[in-house]
Amino acid sequence: MTCHDVFNGDADGLCALHQLRLAAPRNCNLVTGPKRDVHLPARVDAGEGNGVTVLDISLDVNRAALDVLLARGVHVTWFDHHYADPVPVHPRLAATIDAAFPGIAP
């Protein structure tokens, strides 16, 4: 199974990736860009049985890209703190979205 880690190049994304891979080491393809590049999930070339982990990128903004990945049979894990109501329910999606951080408004 090929895995892809998707994050933008700000401190939140870099720290999230670092912490995740310390806790769960894996060699994954990195899909990244500058801080404000929020459409990175659409650039992931993943197919059936692949895994994609998205860190600190808005699910709400990337619903279409998420739908495409899930339709391809990709397993997606998404960690974020941006508004994303409603979070989709899908057997290949594991989403941890907590927009309750101070200063983050829907």
N, C-alpha and C positions, 0 to 999 in steps of 0.2 A: 504494500500500500504506500502510495506517495502522499506525503503530507506537505502542507503549505501554511506558513505563519504570515498573517497579514496585519500590518501595523503601520501607522505613519511615524515620521521621524521626530516626534516631540518627546518630551521627557516621560509622559504617561505611557506612551506606546513602548518606548525603549525599556523602561523599568518593568512594565508588565511582561514583556517578552523575557527579560532577564530572570525575573522571579519564576515565571512559568517553567522555563527550561532548567532552572536549578532544581525545581521540585519534580519535574517530569522531563528528563533529558531525552531529546530526539533530534535527529538531523533532518530538518525540513527545508524546503525551498522558501526563501524569504521574498515576500512581496511587500515592498515599502516605497515610501515617497516622502516629500516634504510635509511639514506640519499640517497645512490646510488641504492636502490631497485626501479628500474623504471618500472618493469613489474607487478605492483600491480593490474591493472585492470583485468588481466587474473585470479586473485584469487577471484574475486567477484562472489558469488553464488546468482545471481539474475535472476528472471524469468519475465514472461509477467506481465505488469502493475507496476513492481517495478521501483524505481528511483535510479540512481547512479550519484553522483556528484564527479568529478575528479578535484583535485586541484594541480597545479604545477607539473604535470607529462606529459612528451612528448606524444602528440597525434600521432606524426609521428612514434615513436617507438612502439606504442600500437595500430596501425590500425587493426591488426588481432583480438585483444581482443575487440576493439570497434565494429567491424563487428559482432562478436559473440553475444555481448550484444544486439545490435540492432536487430539481427535476432531472438533473444529470446523474443522480444517485450518490452525490457527495455527502459525507458526514460533516456537519458544520458545528463547531463549538464557538460561541460568541460571548465575549466578556466586555462589558461597557458600562458607562455611567450617564449616557445621554438618553433623552426622552425616546421611547420606542413603543408607546401604546398603540394598539395591543401587540404584545409579543406573540408571534406566530407559534402555533403548536404543530409539530411535525415529528415523526419518529426518528428522523436523522438530524434533528436540531437540538442541541443542548445550549440554552441561552441563560446567562447570568447577567441580568440587566438591573442595575440599582441606580436610579436617577435621584435618590434621596440625599445625595451629598449636598452640603450647604453651598448655596450660590448657584446651584444648577436648577433651572426652572424649566418646566415642560413647554 
